[in-house]
Amino acid sequence: MEPATPFTLFGYFDIILLSVIILFNILLLKFDIVKEISWKVIVIRFAILFIIFPMLSSKVEVANVYRKFEIVDGFNLLYIWLRWPTWWILGAIEITAFNSIINKKQRRVVNRHNT
């Protein structure tokens, strides 16, 4: 695999991870696996989106850079530092959207039971 060009901040592996997140959310919402947002769900999602995925993304990208270039210096790897905040922003958007959808579903269920 080719390393991402500088200032792209997203490579093929990141697109695969993002697709996995979206597919996972669709499955969770379609089959009503998560009925309410508990602290356990938030901690797990936070760990995955803010620590594990950025770490995996960085490791894959560093390996791609070392595979492509013979001489690797700090400039070749400088853009990788910006992958972490990119994943943090995506994680914050994803967690906010997911929590909002779950809360709307809960309100609909409560409204149905009250009427």
JOKA-V906741 format. One record per residue. N is the residue number from 1. SS is DSSP state (hx for helix, st for strand, lp for the rest). OMEGA is omega as a letter, one per 20 degrees, with the letter a starting at -180 (none if undefined). Layout:
# JOKA-V906741
n | ss | omega
N | SS | OMEGA
N | SS | OMEGA
This chain:
# JOKA-V906741
n | ss | omega
1 | lp | r
2 | lp | r
3 | lp | r
4 | lp | r
5 | lp | r
6 | lp | a
7 | lp | r
8 | lp | r
9 | lp | r
10 | lp | r
11 | lp | a
12 | hx | a
13 | hx | r
14 | hx | r
15 | hx | r
16 | hx | r
17 | hx | r
18 | hx | r
19 | hx | r
20 | hx | r
21 | hx | a
22 | hx | r
23 | hx | r
24 | hx | r
25 | hx | r
26 | hx | r
27 | hx | r
28 | hx | a
29 | hx | a
30 | hx | a
31 | lp | r
32 | lp | r
33 | lp | r
34 | lp | a
35 | lp | r
36 | lp | a
37 | lp | r
38 | lp | a
39 | hx | r
40 | hx | r
41 | hx | a
42 | hx | a
43 | hx | r
44 | hx | a
45 | hx | r
46 | hx | a
47 | hx | a
48 | hx | a
49 | hx | a
50 | hx | a
51 | hx | a
52 | hx | a
53 | hx | r
54 | hx | r
55 | hx | r
56 | hx | r
57 | hx | r
58 | hx | a
59 | hx | r
60 | hx | a
61 | hx | r
62 | hx | r
63 | hx | r
64 | hx | r
65 | hx | r
66 | hx | r
67 | hx | a
68 | hx | a
69 | lp | r
70 | lp | r
71 | lp | a
72 | lp | r
73 | lp | a
74 | hx | a
75 | hx | r
76 | hx | a
77 | hx | a
78 | hx | a
79 | hx | a
80 | hx | r
81 | hx | a
82 | hx | r
83 | hx | a
84 | hx | r
85 | hx | r
86 | hx | r
87 | hx | r
88 | hx | r
89 | hx | r
90 | hx | r
91 | hx | r
92 | hx | r
93 | hx | a
94 | hx | a
95 | hx | r
96 | hx | a
97 | hx | a
98 | hx | r
99 | hx | r
100 | hx | r
101 | hx | r
102 | hx | r
103 | hx | r
104 | hx | r
105 | hx | r
106 | hx | r
107 | hx | r
108 | hx | a
109 | hx | r
110 | hx | r
111 | hx | r
112 | hx | a
113 | hx | a
114 | hx | a
115 | lp | none
